[in-house]
Amino acid sequence: MLIKTFGGYQKEGYPLWIQRSSHGQHNLIEEHGHDFIETVYVVHGGGIHKINDEYYEIRAGDVYTILPGEIHSYLDVANSGLEIINCLFLPETVREGLPLKPTQLHSLAYLAPFYDILDHLPKRSSLTSRQSSVVLGLLASMIQEIKLRDTAFETILSHKLIDLLILLSRYHSQRELGETGSKPLSSGHEILIRKVCAFLESNYQHKITGILLAQHFNISQRHLNRVFRQETGTSITSKLQNIRMERAKHMLHETERSIESISLAVGFGDTSFFTRLFARIVGDTPSGFRKQAKNRRIS
């Protein structure tokens, strides 16, 4: 049995490690355990997640928590294109950031165990589309902190981890209230929006129009736009642009590809438009972003 250790991921004293990865026929994950806590956010894809002797059907928007000593693996993901973001950390990282005196944190599902015996963190939480957007944004910001390694990024990462656990606790509580009837259930469009988001994540490099999406999901374009904004708080266009910008930032940071090549790779035929949009969303030009990233690596 493979046992992974936090020391295998930890670099230069980082309080946690977070990464986005894809798993398919050529990158399967064998059954393993580890000496750290792992939270897994499912970006898209499907299959079965086995944790100890329990089996969970994988869906986009799921968040799984695997404790030290637990054994888990992913089954039937060879053809699903499973994409996840996993955050690895030690219990002490959370405990050191929590206040000692009793607060509301003592009652939160994802934080209470750190004050007591760490054995009852929620195994799985299924997020709505709006909740997924918030969590995905926070995870993306954590990945960016690790990539750029700016001043005091370790402290920011620790705080963002606490923020993540508080958010997951809120959503867990809201879900429980909804299931007991104390809070109205969502509108029922979550599955559709998850599928739309997964489609955007998988096809961002292609030309995607509202008409194409409406035809693909057999729904009117007007209704799709309305439901998407209602569930996520943003438009389909903004969602697609943000996905493309995240991919572009990754390429600028990790490769030496030209700006024009990256523009084409993330779905823009017009490099000048890509540059303007990148600057508006990211706050810097593609070349400026790449230069800053290189300077941070050198320093």
QUIGIKA-V183457 format. One record per helix or strand. SS is the DSSP state (hx for helix, st for strand). FROM is the first residue (numbers start at 1). LEN is the number of residues. Records with the same first field share a line. If there is no record, write none. Layout:
SS: FROM-LEN ; FROM-LEN
This chain:
st: 2-3 ; 16-8 ; 32-3 ; 37-8 ; 47-5 ; 54-5 ; 62-5 ; 71-5 ; 82-8 ; 124-3
hx: 6-3 ; 91-5 ; 104-4 ; 112-4 ; 129-20 ; 153-27 ; 190-14 ; 210-7 ; 221-12 ; 236-19 ; 259-7 ; 271-12 ; 286-13
